[in-house]
Amino acid sequence: SFNPTIATAGGRACGWVSPDHIGINQGPIALMIENYRSDFLWRLMRRVPAIATGLYRAGFSGGWL
């Protein structure tokens, strides 16, 4: 990540860059694999009325809606 608005001690805008590398894409991959294996996430989402309502309002239809 970075933030280009942070200035140096002298006031020059040079930004900031994180020294770390974080694999933020790995979490969704694990969820997708588990959902493929056991259908757990879909079953869980079916029980949440707000998710079903939101999908319906967004124009989705069919399936378990």
C-alpha positions in Angstrom: 0.0 0.0 0.0 1.0 3.6 -0.3 -0.1 7.1 0.6 1.2 9.9 -1.8 -0.1 12.7 0.5 2.4 12.3 3.4 5.1 14.8 3.4 8.7 14.5 4.5 10.1 16.4 7.6 11.1 19.2 5.2 7.5 19.5 3.9 8.1 18.0 0.5 5.3 15.7 -0.6 7.0 12.4 -1.4 4.5 9.8 -0.1 4.8 6.7 1.9 5.2 3.1 0.8 4.6 0.1 3.0 7.7 -2.1 3.6 5.4 -5.2 4.0 3.9 -7.4 1.3 0.5 -8.7 2.4 -1.4 -11.3 0.5 -4.9 -9.9 0.7 -6.0 -12.1 -2.1 -5.4 -15.4 -0.3 -8.4 -15.2 2.0 -11.1 -15.2 -0.7 -9.3 -18.1 -2.4 -9.6 -20.2 0.7 -13.3 -19.3 1.0 -13.9 -20.2 -2.7 -12.2 -23.6 -2.3 -14.3 -24.5 0.8 -17.5 -23.4 -0.9 -16.6 -25.6 -3.9 -15.9 -28.5 -1.5 -18.9 -28.3 0.8 -21.3 -25.6 -0.4 -21.1 -24.1 3.1 -21.0 -20.4 2.2 -24.0 -20.7 -0.1 -26.0 -22.5 2.6 -25.0 -19.9 5.1 -26.0 -17.0 2.9 -29.4 -18.6 2.2 -30.3 -18.1 5.9 -29.6 -14.4 5.9 -32.7 -12.5 4.8 -30.7 -9.2 4.1 -28.5 -11.0 1.6 -31.4 -12.5 -0.3 -33.2 -9.2 -0.3 -30.1 -7.3 -1.5 -29.5 -9.8 -4.3 -33.2 -9.6 -5.4 -33.1 -5.8 -5.4 -29.9 -5.9 -7.4 -31.7 -7.8 -10.1 -30.7 -11.4 -9.4 -33.4 -14.1 -9.7 -33.7 -17.8 -10.0 -31.7 -20.4 -8.1 -32.3 -20.2 -4.4 -33.7 -16.7 -4.5 
